[in-house]
């Protein structure tokens, strides 16, 4: 524990956050302060909760934060659907966000499983 920067899921979610900050700062999206703020909070929550969980002392504590990050990924995907449908996101941008949310969620599922196995079968 404690090396969150080395986790591929953290790296990928941080990269998605940078992408969304760029995209949400352009055009009409940049002037919709409520949706822009909400989508930015959701995307930043993903790597933040991964980092926080990884820094905690136990796998059980980490898993709780990984589930929160997974929830934030679903929240972000929902907001991206809305942003796309009202014309703030181009189809290519939306597809990228959708694919990243799905990949990140899958990575978190596998990380949660690995940490769960670790808590159920501690080393001697």
N, C-alpha and C positions, 0 to 999 in steps of 0.2 A: 504494500500500500504506500501511498504517498508519492507516486510518480505519474500523476494524472496527465502530464504533458506528453508522456510516452504512449498513452492509450490512443489507439487509432480512432475510436469513437469520439474522443474529446477533440482530436485534431480535425476530424471531419465536421463535427458540429460547430467548432469555432470558425472554420472556413465558411460554413453556411451562414453564420451570423454576419461575417464580413460582407458576403454577397448580398444579404438582405438589407443591411444598412445602406449599401450603395444603391440598390434598386428602389428602396422606399424613400430615398432622398431626391428622387427625380419626378418631374411632371406633377400631375394631379395628386399622386400618392403623397408627395411631400407636403401637401397642404391639408391633407386629411389627418389632422393631429391625433385624433383618437385612435383610428385604426393603425396608423403608423406607429404610435407609441405602444399599442397593444401587441402588434406583431413583433416589434423590436424587443419588448420584454419577454415574449415567449421564446424567441430564438436565442436570446442571451441566457435564458434560464436553462437551456439544455446543457451547454458546456459548463456553466456555473455549478449546476447540481452534480454533474459528473465529477468535477474537481472537488467539490465539497465532500461528496460521498467517499471518494478515493482517499482523502486526507484523514478521514475519521479512523478511529482505532480498531473497529471490528468490521468483518464482512457483513454482519447483520445490519449495522448502521449504514454501511455503504449501499446495500441493496435498497434501503428505503429511499435514498436520494437518487439512485438509478431509476427507480420507478417514477419518481417525480419528473426526472428528465424525460422519460418515456411519455408521460402525460403531456409535458410541454411540447414534445414533438407532434403529438396528435392535435394539440391546441393550435400550433403553428400551421399545420396542414389545413385545418379548418379555416383559419384566417386567410391563408393563401387561396383557398377555393373562392372565398368571398371577394378577395382583392382581384382575382382573375375575372370573376363574373361581372364585376362592376367596371372592369376595364383598366385597372391599375397595373396588372401584370400581363405581359405578352405571353402567348402560349408557350414559347420556348423557356421563358423564365419560370412559369408555373410548373412545367414538366420537370425542370431541374429541381425545384423546391420539393415537388411531390416525390421524385426519385430519392432525393437525399433524406427526406423524412422517413420514408419506408426503409431505406438502408440503415439509417441511424437507429430506428426503432428495433430492427432485427439485430443489430449489433448489441444494443442494450439488453435485449432478451437473452442473447447468448452470454453476455457478461453477468447478468443476474443469475442465470443457471449455473455458470461456473462458480460464482461466489456462494451460491446456495449449496452446491455440492461440497464446497470447502467447509461450510459451517456444519453440515450434516456429518461429515467424516473428517474431523480434525486430525492433524498429524500427531503421531505419538510423541 
